[in-house]
Amino acid sequence: MPKRDAEPRRGRPIPPLISTDPQNAYDHLREQAAACAIPSVEGTPMWVAGRYEGVRSMLSDPRFANNPATVPNGAAALLPGEPLRKLGLDDDLVPYLSDTILDSDGRDHARLRRLVTPAFSVQRIMTLRPRIERLADDLLDALPNHATGGVADLLDHFAHPLPIQVIGDLVGVPAADLPSWLRWTHDLSFDRQSLTGTLRPLVDYTHDLVRRRRAEPGDDVISELLRVQDDDGDRLDDRELVTMVLSLVIAGHDTTAAFIANSVWALLTHPDQLAALRADPGLMPRAVQELLRWCGPVLVARTRYAMRDVDLGWASFRSGDAVAAALSGANHDPREFADPKELDIARKYQNRGEVHVSFGAGPHYCLGAALARLEVEAALGRLLERYPGLALAVPERDLRWHAASGMRKLAELPVRL
């Protein structure tokens, strides 16, 4: 297999394609080499791994760290929080976005994950199905009120509000405050030039919410983390606790909303698959797994950093090298999937486990994977039942997508009810 230091793989004109057509860009990179060198968004060099075998092995390898500061001897080119400071974020706010469970490694990561994992166990998540279905029904009942001439934006009035209500309820954010959360998370995603103005009120609000939950605990994640904080064993300080809440709500909302919209788009543009799902609703769990493989919104995982010189067989990396796993490239790798460009909701595998890598792999496998799957199953099931004539209100080529190298998500989803 090709090694990472093959010079012909350096300097190819890939970055413009990544910003305008990310899915095809990562497919292109995958077929160039097991690992290709390109400039990162920050301008520092990085490697992109896009083949299925490489992505799974690298994400599961403890010799790669999420936090560049973990790399010995300062070998990583990028320091934690540096990109945020360059965007003008105040120093005191930087840790809330750069020192999270996603940025931790080793024992620290295991400690943080152990504290919050019980709230996202499959057993607990499954008890939420009736609540999620009721929320979906309420939003779908109100959808005609947001329509003009029978056309409504499913993104604004269904895909976005459903997951923010679900994760808000689970974490302990009062329903009356969720519209503010929705606005804050939207601004954090799309208005990176005013990060301080968005993040400060969000951080202040969450500190206040923690104080309220400390005075009046409930059956929610914040209250549970506060109980842990008061125990003699592992504990979170207030900054860690607020950061955890922010991470859970932001991560639990944006990607799930994007995936609901992506899934509806995929089904409406593949009428044979939509018809098969309508004819056999029992296919829904398998359909969601295939949709995750085919149109999962997270195209590339958080950058990892080689802790030392590493030879993985398919590629080798030097200490400090930044390596990004192109999840979409792996999910469309013809070496792993037959006809990977085809959407097949009845696709079968010899392996009974989860085959796609849309939730990552290894220690940082998505904490909210079970919740996301359940939300999308419930959302699609109720939507297709409630609106049997649902159709795109514009030609597919006229749909607008956000230009982002690491995400594939719609800017709007106009549908005819």
Disulfide bonds with the S-S distance in Angstrom:
none
